[in-house]
Amino acid sequence: MPKLSVLREKLKAIAQATYAHSRNLAYFVFTYKGLMAAQSRLQGKKIPFHAFLAACIGGWLVFGENNPINSQIIMYLLSRILFGLSRLAVEKGYIPQPKQDPFPLVAALVWGTVLWLFEYHRETLQPSLQSSMTYLYEDSEVWHDLSDFLLYNKRTDSK
């Protein structure tokens, strides 16, 4: 029975996180769209700065609390923004068009950096990333049988 209660608790946590994620996104959309409409109405037209200002205010109000859900959303967005700004810099001519696909270099630098941080400055990484990396790169050094690769490999019983 204890395994069933652990599963139930995990499912409950997933449902709560999913709800918080969707609620925050809904609050943000409502705030952003409302501020966009207000700015457009006040100035008589829509200008590019409106989107930035409305999103900044919405981001502050809705995602300003540093918690695991908001942190995941912000990190997701940050990675997409970096790619988007890189493409925009090429499009606008601020940086030259790469002669070859830069993705392999980006992948190498990202993995090199994250493993260096994990090995030598672990506390700087987000806790869930630390946990995943500990499982992959440290806990995996000890295994008992094939089930360790199918299920979580930390034994709680005395098999």
N, C-alpha and C positions, 0 to 999 in steps of 0.2 A: 504493500500500500504506500510506503513512503515515496516510491518512484512516481506513482500516480499524482501525489500531492505536489511533487517537484514539477512535474509536467504541467499540472493545472496552474501553478504559480507562474511558470514561464509563459504559458499562453495568456494569462491575465496581464502580465507585464507587456507582452507584445501588443495586445489589444489596447492597453492604456497608452502606449507609445504611439500607436497608429492613430488613435483618437487625438492625442495632443498635436501630432504632426498635421493632421488634416484640419483641426480647429485653428491652429496658428496660420496655416496657409489661407484659410477662409477669412480670418480676421485681417490678414495682410491685404488680400485682394479687395475686401470691402473698404479698408482704409485708403489704399492706393487709388482705387477708382473714384472714391468720394473726393479725395484731394485733387485728383486730376480734373474732375468736373468743376470743382470750386475754383480752381486756378483759371481754367478756360473761361468760365463765366465771368470772373472778375476782370480778366485782361481782354476778353472778347475774342480770343483765339488761343489755339494750342501751340506752345513753343517747346523745343527739345528740353529746356531746363526744367520744365514742369515735371517730366517723368523722373528726373534725377531727384528733385526736391521731394516729390510725393513718396518716392521709394525710400529715401533717407528717413523721412518722418515715420513712415510705416515700419521700416526696419528697426528703428529705435524703439517704437512703441510695442511692436509685436515680438520681435526677436532679440530685444535688448537684454533680456535675462540670460545669463550664462548657465545653461543647463544642457544635459546630453542631447535632447531633441533639437534644440536650436543650434547647438554646436555642429551636429551632423549636417543640418541644412546649410549652415553658413560655409562649412568646409566644402560641401558639394558645389555650392554656388561659386566659391572662390576658384576652384579648379576649372570650372567652365568659363569664368571671367578671364582667367589667365590665357586660356586658349583663344577666346574671342578677341581679347586685346592684341594678342600676337598676330592673328589674322588681319585685324583692322590696321595694325602698324604696317603690314605688308601692302594691304590694299591702298592705303593712303600714301605709300612711298616713303614712310619714315625709316623702314629697314628694307633691304633688298629681298626680293623673292629668293628663297633658298634654292640652290641648284639641285639639291636632292632632298628627299623627305627627312625632315628633322626629327621625326617621331622616335627612331631608334636612339638618337642621342638624348632626347628628353627622357625616354624610358630608363636609359642607363643612369642618368643623373638623379632621377627620382629614386630609383632603387638603391643606388650608391649612398645617397643622402639619408634615406630612411633607415637603412641598416647601420650606417655610421652613428646616427642618432640613437638607435636602439642599443647598440653595443657600448657607447661611451657617454651618452646623455639621455638615458631612458626617461628620466623624469620630465623631459620637455615634450614628450609625445602624449597624445590623448590617451586616457586610461584604457579605452576599449582597444585601441591599436596596440598598446603595450601588452595587453592580455592576449590578443591574437598572436602577436609576434613571439611572446613567451611560449605559447602553446606550440607554434610552428618550429621555432628555432632552439628551444631548450627542452621542453617536455618531450619532444619527439626523440630526444637522445636516449630515452629509456622506453622500452616497449616489451610487452609480455607475449603477445600472440597477434594474429592477423586482425582480431577484433579491435585492437588499438587504432588501426587505420580506418575502421568503419565507424567507430564510436569514439567518444572522448577518452583519451588514453590515461587519465588519472584514475587509478583504482580507489574506490572507497571501501571495498570489501577485501577480505584476505584470500584472494584466489590463488 
